[in-house]
């Protein structure tokens, strides 16, 4: 295989890796919006909490324990936040929910800064996941390939839960016609709690997986939120597969741009968003927004 093609392939796979953690964060963001109607500006804070939880748990019990327990801990925190904060604002002015979640994001970031300090904290990957995989001339770190597999499994599991279970039927019905679900005597309150837990748990999982690569610092949540929103906007608000497709597009375009035009790598996703919205204002797979007088 030509050396240039090998390097390009590595950048494409790197782009898929970027897509994987963008997807976990953006998918949770989209799920919460779909059912609760809340644009959660604090979603990045749960990602950061997941990373810090991984450090604390991993240093004491090992990486495997942090991989399992940190997302569950973040999900539990999300359930508490939904029960005592989000639930009060489901029928409120959307501006109030934006202010609420923005305030939560700031509180979470400053709390992490006070507890752990402002300096980045390193978090090492386990030895059994270190090393590289050789496929002919193609070489890639084993841990990063593992991240791709975990992200794919998480997305597939979420899709199966929503589309192949009775719980998922209630979720889909609640998204399409919540008043009718209420008339049938089905309470959406516990469903919303579970969906928020799943959404923020996915963000926590992304924090755990990314911690050994980028390090852990208080502002990491805010840094990734912009990219997550770009993915959601490109895919279409409330669209599961739209977010999946958008994350892959953003990641691969970014990877190829890094190879050919490195200075434009960060700007590539904004250009992609501009082009998509120019052709499809509601996103790739977003539903048409109707205005009722």
C-alpha positions as YAML, in Angstrom:
chain: A
units: angstrom
residues:
- id: 1
  name: UNK
  ca: [0.00, 0.00, 0.00]
- id: 2
  name: UNK
  ca: [1.42, 3.45, -0.90]
- id: 3
  name: UNK
  ca: [2.70, 5.37, 2.12]
- id: 4
  name: UNK
  ca: [0.55, 8.41, 1.34]
- id: 5
  name: UNK
  ca: [-2.59, 6.24, 1.25]
- id: 6
  name: UNK
  ca: [-1.64, 4.72, 4.62]
- id: 7
  name: UNK
  ca: [-1.31, 8.17, 6.18]
- id: 8
  name: UNK
  ca: [-4.65, 9.23, 4.69]
- id: 9
  name: UNK
  ca: [-6.32, 6.08, 6.02]
- id: 10
  name: UNK
  ca: [-4.94, 6.81, 9.49]
- id: 11
  name: UNK
  ca: [-6.44, 10.30, 9.38]
- id: 12
  name: UNK
  ca: [-9.80, 8.91, 8.28]
- id: 13
  name: UNK
  ca: [-9.79, 6.47, 11.21]
- id: 14
  name: UNK
  ca: [-8.75, 9.33, 13.51]
- id: 15
  name: UNK
  ca: [-11.74, 11.19, 12.13]
- id: 16
  name: UNK
  ca: [-13.99, 8.25, 13.00]
- id: 17
  name: UNK
  ca: [-12.57, 8.34, 16.52]
- id: 18
  name: UNK
  ca: [-13.45, 12.03, 16.78]
- id: 19
  name: UNK
  ca: [-16.90, 11.15, 15.44]
- id: 20
  name: UNK
  ca: [-17.28, 8.49, 18.13]
- id: 21
  name: UNK
  ca: [-17.00, 10.81, 21.11]
- id: 22
  name: UNK
  ca: [-18.83, 13.65, 19.35]
- id: 23
  name: UNK
  ca: [-21.61, 11.16, 18.71]
- id: 24
  name: UNK
  ca: [-21.91, 9.96, 22.31]
- id: 25
  name: UNK
  ca: [-22.25, 13.53, 23.52]
- id: 26
  name: UNK
  ca: [-24.49, 14.82, 20.70]
- id: 27
  name: UNK
  ca: [-26.75, 11.75, 20.82]
- id: 28
  name: UNK
  ca: [-27.49, 12.27, 24.52]
- id: 29
  name: UNK
  ca: [-28.11, 15.95, 23.84]
- id: 30
  name: UNK
  ca: [-30.57, 15.08, 21.06]
- id: 31
  name: UNK
  ca: [-32.39, 12.43, 23.11]
- id: 32
  name: UNK
  ca: [-33.02, 14.84, 25.98]
- id: 33
  name: UNK
  ca: [-34.27, 17.49, 23.58]
- id: 34
  name: UNK
  ca: [-36.54, 15.04, 21.76]
- id: 35
  name: UNK
  ca: [-38.55, 14.01, 24.81]
- id: 36
  name: UNK
  ca: [-38.09, 16.84, 27.32]
- id: 37
  name: UNK
  ca: [-37.73, 19.76, 24.91]
- id: 38
  name: UNK
  ca: [-34.70, 21.02, 26.83]
- id: 39
  name: UNK
  ca: [-31.55, 22.23, 25.11]
- id: 40
  name: UNK
  ca: [-29.13, 21.12, 27.81]
- id: 41
  name: UNK
  ca: [-26.21, 23.54, 27.89]
- id: 42
  name: UNK
  ca: [-24.90, 21.64, 30.92]
- id: 43
  name: UNK
  ca: [-24.42, 18.46, 28.90]
- id: 44
  name: UNK
  ca: [-20.68, 19.09, 28.60]
- id: 45
  name: UNK
  ca: [-20.47, 19.32, 32.38]
- id: 46
  name: UNK
  ca: [-21.64, 15.69, 32.66]
- id: 47
  name: UNK
  ca: [-18.92, 14.75, 30.18]
- id: 48
  name: UNK
  ca: [-16.33, 16.44, 32.42]
- id: 49
  name: UNK
  ca: [-17.79, 14.85, 35.56]
- id: 50
  name: UNK
  ca: [-17.50, 11.46, 33.86]
- id: 51
  name: UNK
  ca: [-13.81, 12.07, 33.16]
- id: 52
  name: UNK
  ca: [-13.07, 13.21, 36.72]
- id: 53
  name: UNK
  ca: [-15.06, 10.29, 38.15]
- id: 54
  name: UNK
  ca: [-12.94, 7.95, 36.01]
- id: 55
  name: UNK
  ca: [-9.78, 9.43, 37.51]
- id: 56
  name: UNK
  ca: [-11.00, 9.07, 41.09]
- id: 57
  name: UNK
  ca: [-12.42, 5.56, 40.66]
- id: 58
  name: UNK
  ca: [-9.61, 4.39, 38.39]
- id: 59
  name: UNK
  ca: [-6.84, 5.44, 40.76]
- id: 60
  name: UNK
  ca: [-8.43, 3.39, 43.51]
- id: 61
  name: UNK
  ca: [-10.04, 0.43, 41.79]
- id: 62
  name: UNK
  ca: [-8.56, 0.31, 38.28]
- id: 63
  name: UNK
  ca: [-9.63, 1.30, 34.79]
- id: 64
  name: UNK
  ca: [-12.25, -1.43, 34.35]
- id: 65
  name: UNK
  ca: [-14.11, -0.26, 37.45]
- id: 66
  name: UNK
  ca: [-13.99, 3.36, 36.30]
- id: 67
  name: UNK
  ca: [-15.25, 2.38, 32.85]
- id: 68
  name: UNK
  ca: [-18.36, 0.78, 34.37]
- id: 69
  name: UNK
  ca: [-18.98, 2.92, 37.45]
- id: 70
  name: UNK
  ca: [-18.24, 6.44, 36.20]
- id: 71
  name: UNK
  ca: [-21.00, 6.54, 33.52]
- id: 72
  name: UNK
  ca: [-23.45, 5.01, 36.03]
- id: 73
  name: UNK
  ca: [-22.52, 7.67, 38.58]
- id: 74
  name: UNK
  ca: [-23.04, 10.41, 35.98]
- id: 75
  name: UNK
  ca: [-26.40, 8.87, 35.04]
- id: 76
  name: UNK
  ca: [-27.44, 8.88, 38.71]
- id: 77
  name: UNK
  ca: [-26.49, 12.56, 39.01]
- id: 78
  name: UNK
  ca: [-28.52, 13.24, 35.88]
- id: 79
  name: UNK
  ca: [-31.56, 11.56, 37.42]
- id: 80
  name: UNK
  ca: [-31.30, 13.80, 40.49]
- id: 81
  name: UNK
  ca: [-30.92, 16.91, 38.31]
- id: 82
  name: UNK
  ca: [-33.92, 15.89, 36.21]
- id: 83
  name: UNK
  ca: [-36.09, 15.17, 39.23]
- id: 84
  name: UNK
  ca: [-35.42, 18.39, 41.13]
- id: 85
  name: UNK
  ca: [-34.54, 20.90, 38.38]
- id: 86
  name: UNK
  ca: [-35.43, 19.94, 34.81]
- id: 87
  name: UNK
  ca: [-38.91, 18.72, 35.74]
- id: 88
  name: UNK
  ca: [-39.86, 22.17, 36.96]
- id: 89
  name: UNK
  ca: [-39.15, 23.71, 33.55]
- id: 90
  name: UNK
  ca: [-40.70, 21.31, 31.02]
- id: 91
  name: UNK
  ca: [-43.60, 23.67, 30.30]
- id: 92
  name: UNK
  ca: [-41.71, 26.89, 31.02]
- id: 93
  name: UNK
  ca: [-40.33, 29.44, 28.59]
- id: 94
  name: UNK
  ca: [-37.39, 27.82, 26.72]
- id: 95
  name: UNK
  ca: [-35.24, 30.81, 27.62]
- id: 96
  name: UNK
  ca: [-35.53, 29.82, 31.28]
- id: 97
  name: UNK
  ca: [-34.24, 26.31, 30.54]
- id: 98
  name: UNK
  ca: [-31.29, 27.79, 28.66]
- id: 99
  name: UNK
  ca: [-30.47, 30.02, 31.63]
- id: 100
  name: UNK
  ca: [-30.88, 27.10, 34.03]
- id: 101
  name: UNK
  ca: [-28.61, 24.72, 32.14]
- id: 102
  name: UNK
  ca: [-26.06, 27.46, 31.44]
- id: 103
  name: UNK
  ca: [-25.93, 28.17, 35.18]
- id: 104
  name: UNK
  ca: [-25.53, 24.45, 35.92]
- id: 105
  name: UNK
  ca: [-22.62, 24.27, 33.47]
- id: 106
  name: UNK
  ca: [-20.85, 27.18, 35.18]
- id: 107
  name: UNK
  ca: [-21.47, 25.76, 38.66]
- id: 108
  name: UNK
  ca: [-20.16, 22.33, 37.61]
- id: 109
  name: UNK
  ca: [-17.01, 23.75, 36.03]
- id: 110
  name: UNK
  ca: [-16.16, 25.95, 39.00]
- id: 111
  name: UNK
  ca: [-16.91, 23.12, 41.45]
- id: 112
  name: UNK
  ca: [-14.49, 20.83, 39.59]
- id: 113
  name: UNK
  ca: [-11.92, 23.61, 39.60]
- id: 114
  name: UNK
  ca: [-12.29, 24.09, 43.37]
- id: 115
  name: UNK
  ca: [-12.13, 20.35, 44.14]
- id: 116
  name: UNK
  ca: [-9.42, 19.19, 41.74]
- id: 117
  name: UNK
  ca: [-7.60, 22.40, 40.83]
- id: 118
  name: UNK
  ca: [-7.24, 24.11, 37.47]
- id: 119
  name: UNK
  ca: [-4.26, 22.10, 36.20]
- id: 120
  name: UNK
  ca: [-4.93, 19.14, 33.84]
- id: 121
  name: UNK
  ca: [-4.85, 15.72, 35.50]
- id: 122
  name: UNK
  ca: [-3.30, 12.80, 33.58]
- id: 123
  name: UNK
  ca: [-5.15, 9.50, 33.41]
- id: 124
  name: UNK
  ca: [-3.33, 6.48, 32.04]
- id: 125
  name: UNK
  ca: [-4.92, 3.80, 29.93]
- id: 126
  name: UNK
  ca: [-4.52, 0.20, 31.13]
- id: 127
  name: UNK
  ca: [-1.47, -1.75, 29.99]
- id: 128
  name: UNK
  ca: [-3.61, -4.41, 28.34]
- id: 129
  name: UNK
  ca: [-5.01, -1.77, 26.00]
- id: 130
  name: UNK
  ca: [-1.67, -0.17, 25.18]
- id: 131
  name: UNK
  ca: [0.24, -1.04, 22.03]
- id: 132
  name: UNK
  ca: [-0.76, -0.96, 18.39]
- id: 133
  name: UNK
  ca: [-2.54, -3.13, 15.84]
- id: 134
  name: UNK
  ca: [-0.83, -3.96, 12.53]
- id: 135
  name: UNK
  ca: [-2.89, -4.55, 9.38]
- id: 136
  name: UNK
  ca: [-0.34, -4.68, 6.60]
- id: 137
  name: UNK
  ca: [1.28, -1.24, 6.52]
- id: 138
  name: UNK
  ca: [-1.56, 0.26, 8.56]
- id: 139
  name: UNK
  ca: [-0.71, 0.82, 12.24]
- id: 140
  name: UNK
  ca: [-3.20, 2.09, 14.82]
- id: 141
  name: UNK
  ca: [-3.33, 2.22, 18.65]
- id: 142
  name: UNK
  ca: [-5.28, -0.62, 20.22]
- id: 143
  name: UNK
  ca: [-7.00, 1.66, 22.75]
- id: 144
  name: UNK
  ca: [-8.42, 3.92, 20.04]
- id: 145
  name: UNK
  ca: [-9.82, 0.96, 18.12]
- id: 146
  name: UNK
  ca: [-11.40, -0.18, 21.38]
- id: 147
  name: UNK
  ca: [-13.02, 3.25, 21.75]
- id: 148
  name: UNK
  ca: [-14.58, 2.90, 18.30]
- id: 149
  name: UNK
  ca: [-16.00, -0.49, 19.26]
- id: 150
  name: UNK
  ca: [-17.44, 0.77, 22.56]
- id: 151
  name: UNK
  ca: [-19.03, 3.80, 20.91]
- id: 152
  name: UNK
  ca: [-20.61, 1.62, 18.22]
- id: 153
  name: UNK
  ca: [-21.97, -0.76, 20.87]
- id: 154
  name: UNK
  ca: [-23.39, 2.14, 22.93]
- id: 155
  name: UNK
  ca: [-25.15, 3.62, 19.91]
- id: 156
  name: UNK
  ca: [-26.54, 0.24, 18.86]
- id: 157
  name: UNK
  ca: [-27.73, -0.48, 22.41]
- id: 158
  name: UNK
  ca: [-29.48, 2.89, 22.61]
- id: 159
  name: UNK
  ca: [-31.18, 2.32, 19.26]
- id: 160
  name: UNK
  ca: [-32.37, -1.15, 20.31]
- id: 161
  name: UNK
  ca: [-33.73, 0.25, 23.58]
- id: 162
  name: UNK
  ca: [-35.71, 2.95, 21.80]
- id: 163
  name: UNK
  ca: [-36.95, 0.86, 18.86]
- id: 164
  name: UNK
  ca: [-37.24, -2.72, 20.10]
- id: 165
  name: UNK
  ca: [-38.62, -2.48, 23.65]
- id: 166
  name: UNK
  ca: [-41.91, -1.51, 25.26]
- id: 167
  name: UNK
  ca: [-40.09, 1.31, 27.02]
- id: 168
  name: UNK
  ca: [-38.99, 2.60, 23.64]
- id: 169
  name: UNK
  ca: [-42.57, 2.54, 22.38]
- id: 170
  name: UNK
  ca: [-43.58, 4.86, 25.22]
- id: 171
  name: UNK
  ca: [-40.64, 7.12, 24.43]
- id: 172
  name: UNK
  ca: [-41.57, 7.38, 20.75]
- id: 173
  name: UNK
  ca: [-45.22, 7.95, 21.60]
- id: 174
  name: UNK
  ca: [-44.22, 10.60, 24.12]
- id: 175
  name: UNK
  ca: [-42.16, 12.41, 21.50]
- id: 176
  name: UNK
  ca: [-44.99, 12.36, 18.93]
- id: 177
  name: UNK
  ca: [-48.01, 13.00, 21.16]
- id: 178
  name: UNK
  ca: [-47.35, 13.41, 24.91]
- id: 179
  name: UNK
  ca: [-50.95, 14.49, 25.62]
- id: 180
  name: UNK
  ca: [-52.35, 11.28, 24.16]
- id: 181
  name: UNK
  ca: [-49.92, 9.22, 26.25]
- id: 182
  name: UNK
  ca: [-51.19, 11.05, 29.34]
- id: 183
  name: UNK
  ca: [-54.80, 10.36, 28.38]
- id: 184
  name: UNK
  ca: [-53.96, 6.65, 28.23]
- id: 185
  name: UNK
  ca: [-52.86, 6.84, 31.87]
- id: 186
  name: UNK
  ca: [-49.13, 6.49, 31.20]
- id: 187
  name: UNK
  ca: [-46.94, 8.86, 33.18]
- id: 188
  name: UNK
  ca: [-44.04, 10.29, 31.19]
- id: 189
  name: UNK
  ca: [-42.24, 11.56, 34.30]
- id: 190
  name: UNK
  ca: [-40.26, 8.35, 34.99]
- id: 191
  name: UNK
  ca: [-39.63, 7.95, 31.25]
- id: 192
  name: UNK
  ca: [-38.09, 11.41, 31.11]
- id: 193
  name: UNK
  ca: [-35.94, 10.60, 34.14]
- id: 194
  name: UNK
  ca: [-34.60, 7.47, 32.46]
- id: 195
  name: UNK
  ca: [-33.97, 9.25, 29.16]
- id: 196
  name: UNK
  ca: [-32.04, 12.04, 30.88]
- id: 197
  name: UNK
  ca: [-30.03, 9.38, 32.72]
- id: 198
  name: UNK
  ca: [-29.23, 7.63, 29.42]
- id: 199
  name: UNK
  ca: [-28.35, 10.90, 27.70]
- id: 200
  name: UNK
  ca: [-25.96, 12.17, 30.37]
- id: 201
  name: UNK
  ca: [-24.64, 8.64, 30.93]
- id: 202
  name: UNK
  ca: [-23.52, 8.56, 27.29]
- id: 203
  name: UNK
  ca: [-21.73, 11.87, 27.85]
- id: 204
  name: UNK
  ca: [-20.09, 10.43, 30.96]
- id: 205
  name: UNK
  ca: [-18.97, 7.39, 28.96]
- id: 206
  name: UNK
  ca: [-17.36, 9.71, 26.40]
- id: 207
  name: UNK
  ca: [-15.53, 11.47, 29.24]
- id: 208
  name: UNK
  ca: [-14.19, 8.17, 30.57]
- id: 209
  name: UNK
  ca: [-12.95, 7.02, 27.16]
- id: 210
  name: UNK
  ca: [-11.37, 10.33, 26.21]
- id: 211
  name: UNK
  ca: [-9.66, 10.99, 29.55]
- id: 212
  name: UNK
  ca: [-6.50, 8.93, 28.77]
- id: 213
  name: UNK
  ca: [-6.09, 10.71, 25.42]
- id: 214
  name: UNK
  ca: [-6.67, 14.38, 26.22]
- id: 215
  name: UNK
  ca: [-6.16, 14.57, 29.96]
- id: 216
  name: UNK
  ca: [-8.77, 15.89, 32.38]
- id: 217
  name: UNK
  ca: [-9.38, 19.56, 33.16]
- id: 218
  name: UNK
  ca: [-12.34, 21.64, 34.38]
- id: 219
  name: UNK
  ca: [-13.13, 23.41, 31.09]
- id: 220
  name: UNK
  ca: [-13.18, 20.25, 28.96]
- id: 221
  name: UNK
  ca: [-16.97, 20.16, 28.95]
- id: 222
  name: UNK
  ca: [-17.37, 23.64, 27.54]
- id: 223
  name: UNK
  ca: [-14.74, 22.97, 24.89]
- id: 224
  name: UNK
  ca: [-16.58, 20.01, 23.41]
- id: 225
  name: UNK
  ca: [-20.13, 21.41, 23.63]
- id: 226
  name: UNK
  ca: [-19.73, 23.61, 20.56]
- id: 227
  name: UNK
  ca: [-18.80, 20.60, 18.43]
- id: 228
  name: UNK
  ca: [-21.68, 18.59, 19.90]
- id: 229
  name: UNK
  ca: [-24.18, 21.31, 18.99]
- id: 230
  name: UNK
  ca: [-22.73, 21.50, 15.47]
- id: 231
  name: UNK
  ca: [-23.31, 17.75, 15.08]
- id: 232
  name: UNK
  ca: [-26.89, 18.02, 16.35]
- id: 233
  name: UNK
  ca: [-27.65, 20.95, 14.04]
- id: 234
  name: UNK
  ca: [-26.18, 19.19, 11.00]
- id: 235
  name: UNK
  ca: [-28.04, 15.96, 11.76]
- id: 236
  name: UNK
  ca: [-31.34, 17.62, 12.65]
- id: 237
  name: UNK
  ca: [-32.83, 18.21, 16.08]
- id: 238
  name: UNK
  ca: [-34.47, 15.08, 17.42]
- id: 239
  name: UNK
  ca: [-33.18, 12.77, 14.67]
- id: 240
  name: UNK
  ca: [-31.32, 9.69, 15.96]
- id: 241
  name: UNK
  ca: [-29.74, 8.61, 12.68]
- id: 242
  name: UNK
  ca: [-29.28, 12.21, 11.62]
- id: 243
  name: UNK
  ca: [-26.96, 12.74, 14.58]
- id: 244
  name: UNK
  ca: [-25.11, 9.49, 13.79]
- id: 245
  name: UNK
  ca: [-24.62, 10.49, 10.16]
- id: 246
  name: UNK
  ca: [-23.60, 14.04, 11.10]
- id: 247
  name: UNK
  ca: [-21.01, 12.85, 13.61]
- id: 248
  name: UNK
  ca: [-19.42, 10.55, 11.03]
- id: 249
  name: UNK
  ca: [-19.38, 13.32, 8.42]
- id: 250
  name: UNK
  ca: [-17.89, 15.86, 10.82]
- id: 251
  name: UNK
  ca: [-15.23, 13.41, 12.01]
- id: 252
  name: UNK
  ca: [-14.18, 12.18, 8.57]
- id: 253
  name: UNK
  ca: [-14.14, 15.68, 7.05]
- id: 254
  name: UNK
  ca: [-12.05, 16.86, 9.97]
- id: 255
  name: UNK
  ca: [-9.63, 13.93, 9.60]
- id: 256
  name: UNK
  ca: [-9.16, 14.52, 5.87]
- id: 257
  name: UNK
  ca: [-8.75, 18.27, 6.43]
- id: 258
  name: UNK
  ca: [-6.06, 17.61, 9.05]
- id: 259
  name: UNK
  ca: [-4.14, 15.66, 6.42]
- id: 260
  name: UNK
  ca: [-4.45, 18.12, 3.53]
- id: 261
  name: UNK
  ca: [-5.04, 21.55, 5.15]
- id: 262
  name: UNK
  ca: [-4.11, 21.34, 8.87]
- id: 263
  name: UNK
  ca: [-4.86, 25.00, 9.74]
- id: 264
  name: UNK
  ca: [-8.45, 24.59, 8.51]
- id: 265
  name: UNK
  ca: [-9.22, 21.46, 10.56]
- id: 266
  name: UNK
  ca: [-11.17, 23.29, 13.26]
- id: 267
  name: UNK
  ca: [-13.09, 25.39, 10.76]
- id: 268
  name: UNK
  ca: [-14.07, 22.41, 8.59]
- id: 269
  name: UNK
  ca: [-17.06, 21.43, 10.72]
- id: 270
  name: UNK
  ca: [-18.45, 24.97, 10.66]
- id: 271
  name: UNK
  ca: [-18.12, 25.09, 6.88]
- id: 272
  name: UNK
  ca: [-19.87, 21.72, 6.68]
- id: 273
  name: UNK
  ca: [-22.68, 23.03, 8.90]
- id: 274
  name: UNK
  ca: [-23.03, 26.11, 6.70]
- id: 275
  name: UNK
  ca: [-23.28, 24.03, 3.52]
- id: 276
  name: UNK
  ca: [-25.80, 21.59, 5.01]
- id: 277
  name: UNK
  ca: [-28.04, 24.33, 6.40]
- id: 278
  name: UNK
  ca: [-27.85, 26.16, 3.10]
- id: 279
  name: UNK
  ca: [-29.43, 23.14, 1.38]
- id: 280
  name: UNK
  ca: [-31.48, 21.70, 4.27]
- id: 281
  name: UNK
  ca: [-32.24, 24.26, 7.00]
- id: 282
  name: UNK
  ca: [-33.68, 21.57, 9.29]
- id: 283
  name: UNK
  ca: [-30.55, 19.39, 9.05]
- id: 284
  name: UNK
  ca: [-29.82, 16.18, 7.17]
- id: 285
  name: UNK
  ca: [-32.62, 14.08, 8.65]
- id: 286
  name: UNK
  ca: [-34.47, 16.62, 10.78]
- id: 287
  name: UNK
  ca: [-38.24, 16.80, 10.60]
- id: 288
  name: UNK
  ca: [-39.94, 19.73, 8.93]
- id: 289
  name: UNK
  ca: [-40.86, 22.38, 11.47]
- id: 290
  name: UNK
  ca: [-44.42, 23.58, 11.04]
- id: 291
  name: UNK
  ca: [-45.70, 26.90, 12.31]
- id: 292
  name: UNK
  ca: [-49.22, 26.89, 13.73]
- id: 293
  name: UNK
  ca: [-51.10, 30.14, 14.07]
...
